[in-house]
Amino acid sequence: MNHSTIAIEPPQILVFRTNITEPIEVKKLEQVMNIPEVIKWNIDLDDCDKVLRVVTHRLTSLHVISAVAGQGVMCAELED
């Protein structure tokens, strides 16, 4: 019996500054964030940068920025 191991990459956490200020605006993102490639996402409306955090195995920052911009929301990656 062959027990080959498949390396599974750990998920990455992408962090962005947004211009979202109201919970109703968070709803706009549900259709682009509630997809199989996104493991988990949230927006911290109490943070001055209205931080969007996305946990994913597959998406890049550019994918997220493009999807969010398509909903009329400003989104810029925050560096470490």
Buried (B, 14 or more C-beta within 10 A) or exposed (E): EEEEEEEEEEBBEBBBBBEBEEEEBBEBBEEBBEEEEBBEBEBEBEEEEBBBBBBBEEBEBEBBBEBBEEBEBEBBBEEE
